[in-house]
């Protein structure tokens, strides 16, 4: 083995672990620095609220904080999210940028990047290399490598020249690799910086339905005028907007949790979740684009019901198209969490004419940060229809017994949903 080939092998083998150490330390330093910024932001908010030590905050305090943040930023941060930010709930991942942006806005800054820039001096620490540059191995060569003694000065010059060339080539290679990493990091930094130049918010103007959502946005720095707002989780529901404008309004006729996105050249540069609630229980006949709301009292003899005579009076009823009746109760249920709750109810359907022969019914549970869970029910003879509903929610309908979803709607059907220990039981 020549001195050149050995040197490349040894230096390359040293370079890889050194590079890995540098990358790992850089990641942990960034994570630690983010935690320092997060603690500063929490302390700033605690000082502003003047509610005492956060260690003594109750669930009601976090609920009140969630309401204050929504009033000021038009963004709903759930109690669970706030507890995670304050370390009340164990959560190993780092908060996402959108959540940190909301927290920074409530603390008085336009976004998270601005907060970090304003508080950078408080987080500066002495920097050190991942290894001591003064420490050197006792020998630059392995034990089984020997260099013969040369008596001629010319031979030493050849060895020195080979060593020098090999070292230069190695340094050039390391420089090129470092340059590639630098370019990639710079591009990612520019992409992140570009997203920070956009702003996006969504806020309902009233309570209940129908409701109007005001979208405020700023895409004045966009590279093109291909701007759109995705109005819900459905990617087909988009509205084209102009980078010259800063506000867009949209009507919403159904209650629920909506997730809107701001798109520039089909890339997501901002997203907001908002809640359209109901004033207690609301009954409606679903119809596009505008449903039929029932304003009269729907509570009769201890249950909610809409008589068939009332449905016949609605403009959407036809003999071949039975109207789909829904009962909604949407709002912030405070201490109710998706991993620990029990829901019990009874339902009954005495109409089975026309296309309602299967008496299809469903119970839908809405979550603020996940797709809704739909529990479909039908008569036993129509069970094959439920396979599609279950597969949509990643439930293997072909491999499970569907008999429990086939019921006799002539009697009251009792339903109990229980969530605990990350398991859902129906």
VOMAR-611609 format. One line per 5 residues: their letters; for each residue x, y, z of C-alpha. Coordinates in steps of 0.5 Angstrom, whole numbers, always signed. Example, Ala and Ser with C-alpha at 12.3 -4.5 7.8 and 13.67 -1.06 7.14 Angstrom:
2
AS) +25 -9 +16; +27 -2 +14 $
//
This chain:
426
XXXXX) +0 +0 +0; +3 +7 -2; +3 +13 +3; -2 +16 -2; -8 +11 -2 $
XXXXX) -7 +9 +6; -7 +17 +7; -14 +17 +3; -17 +11 +7; -15 +14 +14 $
XXXXX) -17 +21 +13; -23 +19 +10; -25 +14 +16; -23 +20 +20; -28 +25 +17 $
XXXXX) -34 +20 +17; -34 +20 +24; -32 +27 +25; -38 +29 +21; -43 +25 +24 $
XXXXX) -41 +28 +31; -41 +35 +28; -48 +34 +25; -51 +30 +31; -48 +36 +36 $
XXXXX) -51 +41 +31; -58 +38 +32; -58 +38 +39; -55 +45 +40; -61 +47 +35 $
XXXXX) -66 +43 +40; -63 +46 +46; -63 +53 +43; -70 +52 +41; -72 +50 +48 $
XXXXX) -69 +56 +51; -73 +61 +47; -79 +57 +49; -78 +58 +56; -77 +66 +55 $
XXXXX) -83 +66 +51; -87 +62 +56; -84 +67 +62; -86 +73 +58; -93 +71 +57 $
XXXXX) -93 +69 +65; -91 +76 +66; -96 +79 +62; -102 +75 +65; -99 +76 +72 $
XXXXX) -103 +69 +74; -97 +67 +79; -93 +61 +77; -95 +57 +72; -93 +51 +76 $
XXXXX) -100 +52 +80; -104 +53 +74; -110 +49 +73; -114 +47 +67; -119 +53 +68 $
XXXXX) -112 +57 +67; -110 +54 +61; -117 +54 +58; -117 +62 +59; -111 +62 +56 $
XXXXX) -113 +59 +50; -119 +64 +49; -114 +70 +50; -110 +67 +45; -116 +66 +40 $
XXXXX) -119 +73 +41; -112 +76 +40; -109 +72 +34; -116 +68 +31; -112 +62 +32 $
XXXXX) -115 +56 +37; -109 +53 +41; -112 +47 +45; -111 +46 +52; -107 +40 +50 $
XXXXX) -103 +44 +46; -102 +49 +51; -100 +44 +57; -95 +41 +52; -92 +47 +51 $
XXXXX) -92 +49 +59; -89 +42 +60; -95 +39 +64; -96 +34 +59; -90 +29 +56 $
XXXXX) -89 +30 +49; -82 +29 +46; -83 +32 +39; -81 +40 +38; -87 +44 +37 $
XXXXX) -89 +46 +30; -87 +53 +27; -94 +55 +26; -96 +54 +34; -89 +58 +36 $
XXXXX) -91 +63 +31; -98 +64 +35; -95 +64 +41; -90 +69 +39; -96 +73 +36 $
XXXXX) -99 +73 +43; -93 +75 +46; -92 +81 +42; -88 +79 +36; -90 +78 +29 $
XXXXX) -88 +71 +29; -83 +66 +32; -77 +68 +28; -78 +76 +30; -78 +73 +37 $
XXXXX) -72 +69 +37; -68 +75 +33; -70 +80 +39; -68 +75 +44; -62 +72 +41 $
XXXXX) -57 +75 +46; -60 +72 +52; -59 +65 +49; -51 +66 +47; -47 +61 +50 $
XXXXX) -39 +60 +48; -38 +56 +42; -34 +50 +42; -32 +45 +37; -34 +38 +38 $
XXXXX) -27 +35 +39; -21 +39 +42; -16 +41 +37; -10 +41 +41; -11 +33 +42 $
XXXXX) -7 +29 +37; -6 +22 +36; +0 +19 +39; +2 +17 +32; -1 +19 +25 $
XXXXX) +0 +12 +23; -3 +5 +25; +2 +0 +29; +3 -5 +23; +5 +1 +18 $
XXXXX) +12 +2 +18; +16 +7 +14; +23 +5 +11; +29 +9 +13; +32 +13 +7 $
XXXXX) +39 +16 +6; +38 +20 +0; +35 +27 +1; +31 +26 -6; +27 +20 -3 $
XXXXX) +25 +24 +3; +23 +30 -2; +19 +25 -6; +15 +22 +0; +14 +29 +2 $
XXXXX) +11 +31 -4; +7 +25 -5; +4 +27 +2; +3 +34 +1; -1 +32 -6 $
XXXXX) -5 +27 -2; -7 +32 +4; -9 +37 -1; -13 +32 -5; -16 +30 +1 $
XXXXX) -18 +38 +4; -21 +39 -3; -25 +33 -3; -27 +35 +4; -28 +42 +2 $
XXXXX) -33 +40 -4; -37 +36 +1; -38 +42 +6; -39 +46 +0; -45 +42 -2 $
XXXXX) -48 +41 +5; -47 +49 +6; -51 +50 -1; -57 +45 +2; -57 +48 +8 $
XXXXX) -57 +55 +5; -63 +53 +0; -67 +50 +6; -66 +57 +10; -68 +61 +4 $
XXXXX) -74 +57 +4; -76 +57 +11; -74 +65 +10; -79 +65 +4; -85 +62 +8 $
XXXXX) -84 +67 +14; -85 +73 +9; -92 +71 +8; -98 +72 +13; -104 +68 +14 $
XXXXX) -110 +68 +19; -117 +66 +19; -123 +68 +24; -131 +67 +24; -135 +74 +25 $
XXXXX) -140 +71 +29; -143 +64 +33; -147 +59 +30; -149 +58 +22; -149 +60 +17 $
XXXXX) -142 +64 +18; -137 +68 +15; -130 +67 +15; -125 +73 +14; -118 +71 +11 $
XXXXX) -113 +76 +12; -106 +74 +8; -100 +77 +5; -97 +75 -1; -94 +81 -4 $
XXXXX) -87 +78 -4; -89 +72 -8; -85 +70 -14; -92 +70 -18; -99 +71 -18 $
XXXXX) -101 +64 -17; -104 +65 -10; -110 +60 -8; -114 +59 -1; -116 +52 +0 $
XXXXX) -122 +53 +5; -122 +46 +8; -119 +39 +8; -122 +38 +1; -116 +40 -3 $
XXXXX) -122 +41 -9; -125 +47 -5; -120 +52 -7; -121 +60 -8; -116 +64 -13 $
XXXXX) -114 +70 -10; -109 +76 -12; -103 +78 -9; -105 +85 -9; -110 +84 -4 $
XXXXX) -110 +82 +3; -117 +80 +5; -122 +74 +2; -128 +72 +5; -132 +66 +5 $
XXXXX) -139 +63 +7; -139 +57 +11; -146 +53 +12; -144 +47 +16; -141 +47 +23 $
XXXXX) -135 +43 +25; -127 +44 +25; -124 +47 +18; -117 +47 +16; -115 +52 +11 $
XXXXX) -109 +53 +7; -105 +59 +4; -102 +56 -3; -97 +60 -7; -95 +56 -14 $
XXXXX) -99 +50 -10; -94 +50 -4; -97 +51 +3; -94 +57 +6; -99 +58 +11 $
XXXXX) -105 +54 +15; -110 +56 +20; -115 +52 +24; -122 +55 +26; -128 +52 +29 $
XXXXX) -135 +54 +27; -139 +52 +33; -147 +51 +34; -151 +54 +40; -153 +48 +43 $
XXXXX) -156 +42 +39; -158 +44 +32; -162 +40 +27; -162 +41 +19; -163 +37 +13 $
XXXXX) -157 +37 +9; -157 +40 +2; -152 +44 -3; -150 +49 -3; -155 +51 +3 $
XXXXX) -158 +47 +8; -165 +47 +11; -164 +49 +19; -170 +47 +24; -171 +53 +28 $
XXXXX) -176 +51 +32; -175 +46 +39; -173 +39 +37; -173 +36 +44; -180 +32 +45 $
XXXXX) -181 +28 +50; -174 +27 +53; -171 +26 +46; -169 +30 +39; -173 +28 +33 $
XXXXX) -176 +31 +27; -183 +29 +25; -184 +26 +18; -190 +31 +17; -184 +37 +18 $
XXXXX) -180 +34 +13; -185 +34 +8; -186 +41 +9; -179 +42 +7; -177 +44 +0 $
XXXXX) -172 +39 -1; -176 +33 +0; -178 +29 -6; -181 +22 -7; -174 +19 -10 $
XXXXX) -169 +23 -6; -170 +22 +2; -167 +28 +6; -161 +27 +10; -163 +29 +17 $
XXXXX) -157 +31 +22; -156 +33 +29; -150 +38 +31; -147 +40 +37; -140 +43 +36 $
XXXXX) -136 +47 +41; -130 +47 +45; -132 +41 +51; -126 +44 +55; -124 +38 +59 $
XXXXX) -126 +32 +54; -120 +29 +51; -120 +24 +45; -116 +19 +49; -120 +19 +55 $
XXXXX) -128 +20 +54; -134 +16 +54; -140 +17 +49; -147 +14 +50; -153 +15 +46 $
XXXXX) -159 +12 +43; -162 +13 +36; -168 +10 +32; -171 +11 +25; -178 +9 +23 $
XXXXX) -178 +12 +16; -176 +7 +10; -179 +9 +4; -176 +10 -3; -168 +10 -3 $
XXXXX) -168 +10 +5; -170 +3 +5; -163 +1 +8; -165 +6 +14; -157 +9 +13 $
XXXXX) -155 +12 +20; -148 +14 +23; -145 +17 +29; -140 +22 +27; -135 +25 +33 $
XXXXX) -131 +31 +31; -124 +32 +33; -120 +39 +33; -114 +36 +30; -115 +30 +27 $
XXXXX) -120 +27 +21; -127 +26 +24; -129 +19 +26; -135 +16 +23; -139 +10 +26 $
XXXXX) -144 +7 +20; -150 +4 +22; -155 +0 +17; -160 -6 +17; -157 -13 +17 $
XXXXX) -159 -14 +10; -155 -7 +7; -149 -9 +11; -144 -10 +5; -145 -2 +4 $
XXXXX) -141 -1 +10; -135 -4 +7; -133 +3 +4; -134 +7 +10; -130 +3 +14 $
XXXXX) -124 +2 +9; -124 +10 +8; -122 +10 +16; -117 +5 +15; -122 +0 +18 $
XXXXX) -121 -7 +15; -128 -9 +13; -127 -15 +10; -123 -18 +16; -128 -16 +21 $
XXXXX) -135 -18 +23; -140 -13 +21; -146 -16 +24; -145 -11 +30; -147 -5 +25 $
XXXXX) -153 -8 +23; -159 -6 +27; -166 -6 +28; -168 +1 +28; -175 +0 +30 $
XXXXX) -173 -1 +37; -168 +4 +40; -161 +2 +38; -156 +4 +44; -149 +6 +42 $
XXXXX) -143 +7 +47; -136 +9 +45; -130 +9 +50; -123 +11 +49; -118 +10 +54 $
XXXXX) -111 +7 +54; -110 +9 +46; -115 +4 +45; -122 +6 +42; -128 +1 +44 $
X) -135 +1 +40 $
//
